[in-house]
Amino acid sequence: MKKNSSKGSVIIVEDDMLLLLVESRIIEKLGYTVIGKAQSGEKAIELVRQLKPDIIVMDMSLKGEMNGLDASEEIRRFSETPIIFLSGSAESDLIKNAKKLGNADYLVKPIKADDMLNPLKKAMKKNGAKSGKVFSQAS
């Protein structure tokens, strides 16, 4: 796939290598380009600053000093990039906290391509409205 035919650029933040691989394949299969992968909140912040993605797919629970919510709060200080949160938990407090950050969506793992399709589209619309970008719906 040529880069210019991509529906948008995505950074994935996931500390489980197998899930990172699966999520990357799903996102690329849906026509998006994965431009960065991080396994920690700190690395995610660094990549978002450097690469300025259209969408961030963020696992809520990460190993290390920062969880996904902490990393997202830090990212919100310098970027309004839509965030799609992934979690193994459907706990309502996590969802409420995620929504406070102005995320695009919240999905409970395991995810399939069908689960990601609408959240990615919604995030691109949200991103396009904020940045003034216009994206073609053709793939």
C-alpha atoms as an extended CHARMM CRD file, in Angstrom:
* protein
*
       139  EXT
         1         1  MET       CA              0.0000000000        0.0000000000        0.0000000000  PROA      1               0.0000000000
         2         2  LYS       CA              1.3030000000        3.4360000000       -0.9060000000  PROA      2               0.0000000000
         3         3  LYS       CA              1.5960000000        5.9240000000        1.9130000000  PROA      3               0.0000000000
         4         4  ASN       CA             -0.5990000000        8.4790000000        0.1490000000  PROA      4               0.0000000000
         5         5  SER       CA             -3.4650000000        5.9620000000       -0.0130000000  PROA      5               0.0000000000
         6         6  SER       CA             -3.5080000000        5.6050000000        3.7790000000  PROA      6               0.0000000000
         7         7  LYS       CA             -6.6440000000        6.6680000000        5.5990000000  PROA      7               0.0000000000
         8         8  GLY       CA             -4.4940000000        8.1340000000        8.3960000000  PROA      8               0.0000000000
         9         9  SER       CA             -1.4690000000        7.6380000000       10.6300000000  PROA      9               0.0000000000
        10        10  VAL       CA             -1.6440000000        5.7480000000       13.9250000000  PROA      10              0.0000000000
        11        11  ILE       CA              0.6120000000        5.2480000000       16.9380000000  PROA      11              0.0000000000
        12        12  ILE       CA             -0.1430000000        2.1170000000       18.9680000000  PROA      12              0.0000000000
        13        13  VAL       CA              0.7150000000        1.9850000000       22.6720000000  PROA      13              0.0000000000
        14        14  GLU       CA              0.5920000000       -1.5850000000       23.9750000000  PROA      14              0.0000000000
        15        15  ASP       CA              2.9520000000       -3.3740000000       26.3720000000  PROA      15              0.0000000000
        16        16  ASP       CA              2.0070000000       -6.9160000000       25.2780000000  PROA      16              0.0000000000
        17        17  MET       CA              4.0900000000       -7.7610000000       22.1780000000  PROA      17              0.0000000000
        18        18  LEU       CA              1.5750000000      -10.2680000000       20.8060000000  PROA      18              0.0000000000
        19        19  LEU       CA             -1.3260000000       -7.8310000000       21.1660000000  PROA      19              0.0000000000
        20        20  LEU       CA              0.8160000000       -5.0700000000       19.6510000000  PROA      20              0.0000000000
        21        21  LEU       CA              1.3510000000       -7.2440000000       16.5850000000  PROA      21              0.0000000000
        22        22  VAL       CA             -2.3450000000       -8.1790000000       16.3320000000  PROA      22              0.0000000000
        23        23  GLU       CA             -3.4950000000       -4.5560000000       16.7610000000  PROA      23              0.0000000000
        24        24  SER       CA             -0.9770000000       -3.3690000000       14.1390000000  PROA      24              0.0000000000
        25        25  ARG       CA             -2.2310000000       -5.9080000000       11.6230000000  PROA      25              0.0000000000
        26        26  ILE       CA             -5.8690000000       -5.0150000000       12.2590000000  PROA      26              0.0000000000
        27        27  ILE       CA             -5.2250000000       -1.2810000000       11.8640000000  PROA      27              0.0000000000
        28        28  GLU       CA             -3.1660000000       -1.7360000000        8.7000000000  PROA      28              0.0000000000
        29        29  LYS       CA             -5.7590000000       -4.1450000000        7.2650000000  PROA      29              0.0000000000
        30        30  LEU       CA             -8.3280000000       -1.3600000000        7.7040000000  PROA      30              0.0000000000
        31        31  GLY       CA             -6.1750000000        0.9510000000        5.5580000000  PROA      31              0.0000000000
        32        32  TYR       CA             -4.3450000000        3.0210000000        8.1800000000  PROA      32              0.0000000000
        33        33  THR       CA             -0.5730000000        3.3580000000        8.5060000000  PROA      33              0.0000000000
        34        34  VAL       CA              1.0380000000        2.4710000000       11.8230000000  PROA      34              0.0000000000
        35        35  ILE       CA              3.8430000000        5.0440000000       12.0890000000  PROA      35              0.0000000000
        36        36  GLY       CA              4.9680000000        4.2070000000       15.6130000000  PROA      36              0.0000000000
        37        37  LYS       CA              4.6890000000        1.6250000000       18.3810000000  PROA      37              0.0000000000
        38        38  ALA       CA              5.3630000000        2.1510000000       22.0700000000  PROA      38              0.0000000000
        39        39  GLN       CA              5.3430000000       -0.2320000000       25.0050000000  PROA      39              0.0000000000
        40        40  SER       CA              5.4130000000        2.4350000000       27.7250000000  PROA      40              0.0000000000
        41        41  GLY       CA              3.6500000000        5.6880000000       28.4670000000  PROA      41              0.0000000000
        42        42  GLU       CA              6.9240000000        7.5910000000       28.3790000000  PROA      42              0.0000000000
        43        43  LYS       CA              7.7840000000        6.2700000000       24.9070000000  PROA      43              0.0000000000
        44        44  ALA       CA              4.2480000000        7.0390000000       23.7270000000  PROA      44              0.0000000000
        45        45  ILE       CA              4.6050000000       10.6950000000       24.7410000000  PROA      45              0.0000000000
        46        46  GLU       CA              7.9390000000       10.9230000000       22.9430000000  PROA      46              0.0000000000
        47        47  LEU       CA              6.5280000000        9.3480000000       19.7460000000  PROA      47              0.0000000000
        48        48  VAL       CA              3.4180000000       11.5420000000       19.6960000000  PROA      48              0.0000000000
        49        49  ARG       CA              5.6140000000       14.6640000000       20.0220000000  PROA      49              0.0000000000
        50        50  GLN       CA              7.9290000000       13.4810000000       17.2290000000  PROA      50              0.0000000000
        51        51  LEU       CA              5.5450000000       11.8500000000       14.7530000000  PROA      51              0.0000000000
        52        52  LYS       CA              2.2960000000       13.8240000000       15.2560000000  PROA      52              0.0000000000
        53        53  PRO       CA             -0.0740000000       10.9540000000       14.3630000000  PROA      53              0.0000000000
        54        54  ASP       CA             -3.6900000000       11.3660000000       13.2950000000  PROA      54              0.0000000000
        55        55  ILE       CA             -4.8380000000        8.8000000000       15.9010000000  PROA      55              0.0000000000
        56        56  ILE       CA             -3.4260000000        7.1750000000       19.0480000000  PROA      56              0.0000000000
        57        57  VAL       CA             -4.5200000000        3.6630000000       20.0720000000  PROA      57              0.0000000000
        58        58  MET       CA             -3.6580000000        3.4160000000       23.7750000000  PROA      58              0.0000000000
        59        59  ASP       CA             -3.7870000000        0.4470000000       26.1430000000  PROA      59              0.0000000000
        60        60  MET       CA             -5.0830000000        1.6070000000       29.5400000000  PROA      60              0.0000000000
        61        61  SER       CA             -2.7970000000       -0.5560000000       31.6570000000  PROA      61              0.0000000000
        62        62  LEU       CA              0.8710000000       -0.3450000000       30.7770000000  PROA      62              0.0000000000
        63        63  LYS       CA              3.8560000000       -1.6920000000       32.6590000000  PROA      63              0.0000000000
        64        64  GLY       CA              6.1660000000        0.8890000000       34.1490000000  PROA      64              0.0000000000
        65        65  GLU       CA              5.7350000000        4.2620000000       35.8040000000  PROA      65              0.0000000000
        66        66  MET       CA              2.8110000000        5.4790000000       33.6780000000  PROA      66              0.0000000000
        67        67  ASN       CA             -0.4150000000        3.7790000000       32.7380000000  PROA      67              0.0000000000
        68        68  GLY       CA             -2.3220000000        4.7110000000       29.5860000000  PROA      68              0.0000000000
        69        69  LEU       CA             -4.4300000000        7.2920000000       31.3920000000  PROA      69              0.0000000000
        70        70  ASP       CA             -1.3300000000        9.0310000000       32.8080000000  PROA      70              0.0000000000
        71        71  ALA       CA              0.3290000000        9.0820000000       29.3920000000  PROA      71              0.0000000000
        72        72  SER       CA             -2.8620000000       10.4320000000       27.8050000000  PROA      72              0.0000000000
        73        73  GLU       CA             -3.0990000000       13.2360000000       30.3620000000  PROA      73              0.0000000000
        74        74  GLU       CA              0.4640000000       14.2470000000       29.5030000000  PROA      74              0.0000000000
        75        75  ILE       CA             -0.2380000000       14.0450000000       25.7540000000  PROA      75              0.0000000000
        76        76  ARG       CA             -3.2980000000       16.2790000000       26.2260000000  PROA      76              0.0000000000
        77        77  ARG       CA             -0.9590000000       19.0410000000       27.4500000000  PROA      77              0.0000000000
        78        78  PHE       CA              0.4430000000       19.4460000000       23.9150000000  PROA      78              0.0000000000
        79        79  SER       CA             -1.8670000000       17.5610000000       21.5250000000  PROA      79              0.0000000000
        80        80  GLU       CA             -5.5530000000       17.0730000000       20.8130000000  PROA      80              0.0000000000
        81        81  THR       CA             -4.9240000000       13.9110000000       18.7820000000  PROA      81              0.0000000000
        82        82  PRO       CA             -7.9160000000       11.5620000000       19.1820000000  PROA      82              0.0000000000
        83        83  ILE       CA             -7.1950000000        8.6120000000       21.4620000000  PROA      83              0.0000000000
        84        84  ILE       CA             -8.8730000000        5.2150000000       21.2070000000  PROA      84              0.0000000000
        85        85  PHE       CA             -8.4210000000        3.4610000000       24.5490000000  PROA      85              0.0000000000
        86        86  LEU       CA             -8.1310000000       -0.3090000000       24.7900000000  PROA      86              0.0000000000
        87        87  SER       CA             -8.5980000000       -2.1930000000       28.0290000000  PROA      87              0.0000000000
        88        88  GLY       CA             -9.1510000000       -5.6900000000       29.3090000000  PROA      88              0.0000000000
        89        89  SER       CA            -11.6910000000       -4.1930000000       31.7020000000  PROA      89              0.0000000000
        90        90  ALA       CA            -15.1530000000       -2.7410000000       31.1640000000  PROA      90              0.0000000000
        91        91  GLU       CA            -14.9670000000       -1.0450000000       34.5880000000  PROA      91              0.0000000000
        92        92  SER       CA            -17.1110000000        2.1140000000       34.5170000000  PROA      92              0.0000000000
        93        93  ASP       CA            -14.6170000000        4.2850000000       36.4640000000  PROA      93              0.0000000000
        94        94  LEU       CA            -11.9350000000        3.6430000000       33.8420000000  PROA      94              0.0000000000
        95        95  ILE       CA            -14.3590000000        4.5720000000       31.0730000000  PROA      95              0.0000000000
        96        96  LYS       CA            -15.3920000000        7.7770000000       32.8840000000  PROA      96              0.0000000000
        97        97  ASN       CA            -11.7690000000        8.8080000000       33.4050000000  PROA      97              0.0000000000
        98        98  ALA       CA            -10.9500000000        8.0640000000       29.7790000000  PROA      98              0.0000000000
        99        99  LYS       CA            -13.9010000000       10.1550000000       28.5560000000  PROA      99              0.0000000000
       100       100  LYS       CA            -12.7160000000       13.1370000000       30.6150000000  PROA      100             0.0000000000
       101       101  LEU       CA             -9.6260000000       13.2650000000       28.4170000000  PROA      101             0.0000000000
       102       102  GLY       CA            -11.6740000000       13.7180000000       25.2720000000  PROA      102             0.0000000000
       103       103  ASN       CA            -10.8310000000       10.3550000000       23.8250000000  PROA      103             0.0000000000
       104       104  ALA       CA            -12.4060000000        9.1110000000       20.6150000000  PROA      104             0.0000000000
       105       105  ASP       CA            -13.5020000000        5.7130000000       21.9350000000  PROA      105             0.0000000000
       106       106  TYR       CA            -13.0470000000        2.9740000000       24.5300000000  PROA      106             0.0000000000
       107       107  LEU       CA            -12.8320000000       -0.6680000000       23.4330000000  PROA      107             0.0000000000
       108       108  VAL       CA            -12.6330000000       -3.7670000000       25.5980000000  PROA      108             0.0000000000
       109       109  LYS       CA            -10.0530000000       -6.3710000000       24.5210000000  PROA      109             0.0000000000
       110       110  PRO       CA             -9.7990000000       -8.6960000000       22.7450000000  PROA      110             0.0000000000
       111       111  ILE       CA            -10.5870000000       -6.6340000000       19.6560000000  PROA      111             0.0000000000
       112       112  LYS       CA            -11.3670000000       -7.6270000000       16.0730000000  PROA      112             0.0000000000
       113       113  ALA       CA            -11.1920000000       -5.5870000000       12.8640000000  PROA      113             0.0000000000
       114       114  ASP       CA            -14.9410000000       -4.9190000000       13.0750000000  PROA      114             0.0000000000
       115       115  ASP       CA            -14.4510000000       -3.4040000000       16.5570000000  PROA      115             0.0000000000
       116       116  MET       CA            -11.8170000000       -0.9350000000       15.2920000000  PROA      116             0.0000000000
       117       117  LEU       CA            -13.4750000000        0.1900000000       12.0620000000  PROA      117             0.0000000000
       118       118  ASN       CA            -15.9420000000        2.7830000000       13.3810000000  PROA      118             0.0000000000
       119       119  PRO       CA            -13.7070000000        4.1320000000       16.1820000000  PROA      119             0.0000000000
       120       120  LEU       CA            -10.9210000000        4.7690000000       13.6270000000  PROA      120             0.0000000000
       121       121  LYS       CA            -13.3330000000        6.5180000000       11.2440000000  PROA      121             0.0000000000
       122       122  LYS       CA            -14.7840000000        8.5760000000       14.0900000000  PROA      122             0.0000000000
       123       123  ALA       CA            -11.2950000000        9.5590000000       15.2890000000  PROA      123             0.0000000000
       124       124  MET       CA            -10.2960000000       10.6860000000       11.7910000000  PROA      124             0.0000000000
       125       125  LYS       CA            -13.4380000000       12.8160000000       11.5050000000  PROA      125             0.0000000000
       126       126  LYS       CA            -12.6910000000       14.3440000000       14.9010000000  PROA      126             0.0000000000
       127       127  ASN       CA             -9.0590000000       14.9430000000       13.9120000000  PROA      127             0.0000000000
       128       128  GLY       CA            -10.0690000000       16.4330000000       10.5570000000  PROA      128             0.0000000000
       129       129  ALA       CA            -12.4870000000       18.8390000000       12.2040000000  PROA      129             0.0000000000
       130       130  LYS       CA             -9.8030000000       20.0990000000       14.6010000000  PROA      130             0.0000000000
       131       131  SER       CA             -6.9850000000       20.3680000000       12.0820000000  PROA      131             0.0000000000
       132       132  GLY       CA             -9.0020000000       21.4920000000        9.0870000000  PROA      132             0.0000000000
       133       133  LYS       CA             -7.7740000000       18.4530000000        7.1610000000  PROA      133             0.0000000000
       134       134  VAL       CA            -10.0250000000       16.9120000000        4.5630000000  PROA      134             0.0000000000
       135       135  PHE       CA             -9.7870000000       13.1610000000        4.0840000000  PROA      135             0.0000000000
       136       136  SER       CA            -11.1020000000       11.1480000000        1.1950000000  PROA      136             0.0000000000
       137       137  GLN       CA            -13.4040000000        8.2810000000        2.0860000000  PROA      137             0.0000000000
       138       138  ALA       CA            -12.0240000000        6.2490000000       -0.8270000000  PROA      138             0.0000000000
       139       139  SER       CA             -9.6310000000        3.4500000000        0.0050000000  PROA      139             0.0000000000
